[in-house]
């Protein structure tokens, strides 16, 4: 595994863990779906990064983390061929 691929994996794991931490710090009254639709709505109208809650930031970091993880998997598989 090359250094770039390991950095991608480390960033993905860090973003996902930071998202979990922010989720626990956020308001327990805000459900996941409300935070997700808030994030998607802000992305669609180009309001980045104007998220108003910890849970919205958490979902945003999860989306970036999982996207980075998919790029990591794609980079690892492409190195095999």
C-alpha positions as CSV (number, residue, x, y, z in Angstrom):
1,X,0.0,0.0,0.0
2,X,1.4,3.4,-0.9
3,X,1.6,6.4,1.3
4,X,-1.2,8.2,-0.5
5,X,-3.6,5.4,0.0
6,X,-2.8,5.0,3.7
7,X,-3.4,8.8,4.1
8,X,-6.8,8.4,2.5
9,X,-7.7,5.6,4.9
10,X,-6.5,7.6,7.9
11,X,-8.5,10.7,6.8
12,X,-11.6,8.6,6.3
13,X,-11.3,7.0,9.7
14,X,-10.6,10.4,11.4
15,X,-13.6,12.1,9.8
16,X,-15.9,9.2,10.7
17,X,-14.7,9.2,14.3
18,X,-15.0,13.0,14.6
19,X,-18.5,12.7,13.2
20,X,-19.4,10.2,15.9
21,X,-17.9,12.5,18.6
22,X,-20.0,15.5,17.3
23,X,-23.1,13.4,17.1
24,X,-22.8,12.6,20.9
25,X,-22.2,16.3,21.6
26,X,-25.3,17.4,19.6
27,X,-28.9,17.8,20.8
28,X,-30.5,14.4,21.5
29,X,-33.9,15.8,20.3
30,X,-32.7,16.3,16.7
31,X,-33.2,13.0,14.8
32,X,-30.8,11.7,12.2
33,X,-33.2,12.3,9.2
34,X,-33.7,15.9,10.1
35,X,-29.9,16.5,10.3
36,X,-29.4,14.6,7.0
37,X,-32.0,16.7,5.2
38,X,-30.6,19.8,6.7
39,X,-27.1,18.9,5.4
40,X,-28.4,17.9,1.9
41,X,-30.5,21.1,1.7
42,X,-27.5,23.3,2.6
43,X,-25.3,21.5,0.0
44,X,-27.9,21.9,-2.7
45,X,-28.3,25.7,-2.1
46,X,-24.5,26.1,-1.7
47,X,-24.7,27.2,2.0
48,X,-21.5,25.4,2.9
49,X,-20.4,25.4,5.7
50,X,-23.4,27.1,7.4
51,X,-24.6,24.2,9.5
52,X,-26.3,25.3,12.7
53,X,-26.0,22.1,14.8
54,X,-23.4,19.7,15.9
55,X,-25.5,16.9,14.4
56,X,-25.5,18.5,11.0
57,X,-21.8,18.9,11.1
58,X,-21.6,15.2,12.2
59,X,-23.6,14.0,9.2
60,X,-21.5,16.2,6.9
61,X,-18.3,14.7,8.2
62,X,-19.8,11.2,7.8
63,X,-20.6,11.9,4.2
64,X,-17.1,13.1,3.5
65,X,-15.6,10.3,5.5
66,X,-17.6,7.6,3.7
67,X,-16.8,9.2,0.4
68,X,-13.1,9.2,1.2
69,X,-13.4,5.6,2.2
70,X,-14.9,4.7,-1.1
71,X,-12.1,6.5,-2.9
72,X,-9.6,4.5,-0.7
73,X,-11.2,1.2,-1.8
74,X,-11.2,2.3,-5.4
75,X,-7.5,3.3,-5.2
76,X,-6.6,0.0,-3.5
77,X,-8.5,-2.1,-6.1
78,X,-7.0,-0.1,-9.0
79,X,-3.5,-0.8,-7.7
80,X,-4.2,-4.5,-8.1
81,X,-4.7,-4.3,-11.8
